[in-house]
């Protein structure tokens, strides 16, 4: 699972556990929620959603993936960007109670060739985890416990050596040489009115920090991009999608350019301004008599594409860590 994904800003998804619960307006039309409902017949997804007013809603339950799922990054030999928990939130409170967060970080430590991208809507729990609970010593302890895990083959006969090297790499001579983990990128979602999440992210130790303004459904205003290494922007898609206005996306792009922060424009979503449409889409709609006089037009995600002021913005941060 996760060898391929349609998410443009990553290479693979990895879901050691699934399930979530809503926390803000950006969750209202969650794609993972709808996808989990379609997989309801599978044991790992049964009971993760419920129908409320005719729509699928997270039940708040979480389910752990199989041993093979936990082990997947070790079998991906070529280095890749891995989006962690596309079907959940790594910092869901139930994940911490289950001990899954520490276990995920142990896998991250043992697969240094990959870059693991974590995106959360619960930065207060993420900050608490790293500042008050999790430390380099805790990481080393998590790695040590993997020696007793029968369902995670890790590196077979080389497991002991790999674990020892990872522990030495982070602890070094007692100076926390490898902390924070240099292959762990931490990010938050901001739908345009959740700037406090950025404040909490900026306080969290990370090799790279990124923000996903998707779905962008509110006017952003001024954004503090200090200590932010990457920005992703996108409109909402799917049933009931709300529009992202051009000025919101343009303002965010301009602020990123001014701050020297890589900007990745993922999509317009269902709605798009006429003057932002690809030329062939605009010509087709015009021929059908659908030219709007002003405002946004619902043309669908595929037709709207991802051009902002006539060009693509698919920028990525440099791979090297900037702790």
RAFEN-V854679 format. One record per backbone hydrogen bond with DSSP energy under -1.0 kcal/mol. CO is the residue of the C=O (numbers start at 1). NH is the residue of the N-H. Records with the same first field share a line. If there is no record, write none. Layout:
# RAFEN-V854679
CO = NH, NH
This chain:
# RAFEN-V854679
7 = 10
12 = 83
14 = 85
16 = 65
18 = 63
20 = 60
24 = 27
25 = 28
27 = 30
30 = 34
31 = 35
32 = 36
33 = 37
34 = 38
35 = 39
37 = 40
39 = 42
42 = 45, 46
45 = 48
48 = 59
50 = 57
52 = 55
55 = 52
57 = 50
63 = 18
66 = 70
67 = 71
71 = 74
72 = 75
75 = 77
80 = 115
81 = 11, 12
82 = 117
83 = 14
85 = 88
87 = 19
89 = 92
92 = 95, 96
93 = 97
94 = 98
95 = 100
96 = 99
99 = 103
100 = 104
101 = 105
102 = 106
103 = 107
104 = 108
105 = 109
106 = 110
111 = 114
115 = 82
116 = 185
117 = 84
118 = 187
120 = 189
122 = 126
123 = 127
124 = 128
125 = 129
126 = 130
127 = 131
128 = 132, 133
129 = 134
135 = 139
136 = 140
137 = 141
138 = 142
139 = 143
140 = 144
141 = 145
144 = 147
145 = 148
146 = 149
153 = 156
155 = 158
156 = 159
158 = 162
159 = 163
160 = 164
161 = 165
162 = 166
163 = 167
164 = 168
165 = 169
166 = 170
167 = 171
168 = 172
171 = 174
176 = 179
181 = 184
183 = 116
184 = 207
185 = 118
186 = 210
187 = 120
188 = 212
191 = 217
194 = 197
195 = 199
196 = 200
197 = 201
198 = 202
201 = 204
207 = 322
208 = 186
209 = 229
210 = 188
211 = 232
212 = 190, 214
213 = 234
215 = 217
225 = 228
230 = 211
231 = 264
232 = 213
233 = 266
234 = 216
236 = 270
238 = 241
245 = 249
246 = 250
247 = 251
248 = 252
249 = 253
250 = 254
251 = 255
252 = 256
253 = 257
254 = 258
255 = 259
256 = 260, 261
262 = 231
263 = 315
264 = 233
267 = 235
270 = 299, 300
272 = 297
273 = 276
274 = 277
278 = 282
279 = 283
280 = 284
281 = 285
282 = 286
283 = 287
284 = 288
285 = 290
286 = 289
297 = 272
300 = 304
301 = 305
305 = 268
311 = 308
313 = 265
